[in-house]
Amino acid sequence: MKYKNIVFDFGNVIGRFDGRYILEHFCSSEEDYRILSGAIFPRWPDLDKGTIDYDSNIETVAFEVPDRLKENVRTFFKDWPKYVDLLPQTTAFIKELREKDANIYLLSNASTYFAEWFSDREPIKDFDGIVFSAPLKMAKPEPEIYNYLFRQFHLDPEDCFFIDDLAANILTGKSLGMDGIVFTGDIEEVKKKIDF
């Protein structure tokens, strides 16, 4: 393998993050979906960056929707991670990497709630290092969070390969010396790139 360390994003790399699919579990109509998505998702980047408090945000959003949907908001923010389905190809690949004693790390934008929810769950509980954005109040594609990963786990960027679904995040990694690939769901393409 060409790289000592494989660095994974979470959303749409390890688990499928599809806002509509997730939110539809908390709606009974298209109108409800429209109202809830308009209140919930605009602040999502701020939750990922940790610049707004997760629990306070629940009440802010609940205040903005009709009374009949307030409980939907509260239930959504409590239960939405249940609907982030793990991607079988990626989880199988992580297992293969583990069997070959490869070093694996996580670098993901995520709220404090999601970070707590998934940190001790399969497959990432066995990672060599985990960096979620919100607890650090920094987020991709800002270079600071990448440099934090390198410093925290004593990694040389040139020894790392990054798998992320967003081109901007891969570009920042490359600007710091870490190679990577924009993930489209094709694990075989990843394996070719790293000579697995």
Residue pairs with C-beta under 8 A, 6 or more apart in sequence:
1 100
1 102
1 194
1 195
1 196
2 161
2 194
2 195
3 159
3 160
3 161
3 179
3 194
4 102
4 103
4 159
4 160
5 102
5 103
5 104
5 105
5 128
5 155
5 159
5 160
5 161
6 97
6 102
6 103
6 104
6 105
6 160
6 161
6 163
6 194
7 104
7 105
7 106
7 107
7 149
7 160
7 161
7 162
7 163
7 173
7 178
7 180
8 14
8 90
8 94
8 104
8 105
8 106
8 107
8 108
8 127
8 163
9 106
9 107
9 108
9 109
9 140
9 162
9 163
9 164
9 165
9 166
9 169
9 183
10 17
10 106
10 108
10 110
10 118
10 124
11 17
11 84
11 108
11 109
11 110
11 165
12 87
12 165
12 183
13 87
13 90
13 163
13 164
13 165
13 183
14 86
14 87
14 90
14 91
14 94
14 106
14 123
14 124
15 84
15 85
15 86
15 87
15 118
16 84
16 85
16 86
16 87
17 84
19 37
19 41
20 33
20 37
21 83
22 80
22 83
22 84
23 33
23 36
23 37
23 40
23 76
23 80
24 33
25 79
25 83
26 36
26 72
26 75
26 76
26 79
26 80
27 33
27 36
27 72
32 69
32 72
35 65
35 66
35 69
36 65
36 69
36 72
36 73
36 76
39 61
39 64
39 65
39 73
40 61
40 73
40 76
43 52
43 57
43 60
43 61
45 139
46 52
46 57
47 54
47 57
47 111
47 112
47 134
48 109
48 110
48 111
48 133
48 134
48 139
49 109
49 133
49 134
49 137
49 138
49 139
50 111
50 112
50 133
50 134
50 135
50 136
50 137
50 138
50 139
51 137
54 77
54 111
54 112
54 113
54 134
57 77
58 73
58 74
58 77
61 73
61 77
62 70
62 73
62 74
65 72
65 73
77 113
81 113
81 114
81 117
81 118
86 122
86 123
87 185
89 185
89 187
90 187
91 122
91 123
92 187
93 187
93 190
93 191
94 104
94 123
95 123
96 196
97 104
98 104
98 126
103 128
104 127
104 128
105 127
105 128
105 129
105 130
105 131
105 149
105 153
105 155
105 160
106 124
106 127
106 129
106 130
106 131
106 132
107 131
107 140
107 145
107 146
107 149
107 162
107 164
108 131
108 132
108 133
109 132
109 133
109 134
109 139
109 140
110 118
110 132
110 133
110 134
111 134
112 132
112 134
112 135
114 132
114 134
115 132
115 134
115 135
118 124
119 125
119 130
119 132
124 130
128 153
129 149
129 152
129 153
131 145
131 148
131 149
131 152
133 139
133 140
133 145
136 145
136 148
138 144
138 145
138 148
139 145
140 146
140 164
140 166
140 168
140 169
140 172
141 166
141 168
141 169
141 171
141 172
142 172
143 172
143 175
143 176
146 157
146 172
146 173
146 176
146 178
147 176
149 155
150 156
150 157
150 160
150 176
156 177
157 173
157 176
157 177
157 178
158 177
158 178
158 179
160 173
160 178
160 179
161 178
161 179
161 180
161 181
161 193
161 194
162 169
162 170
162 173
162 178
162 179
162 180
162 181
163 180
163 181
163 183
163 190
164 170
164 173
164 180
164 182
164 183
165 182
165 183
165 184
166 182
167 182
170 180
170 181
170 182
173 179
173 180
174 180
179 193
181 189
181 190
181 193
183 190
190 196
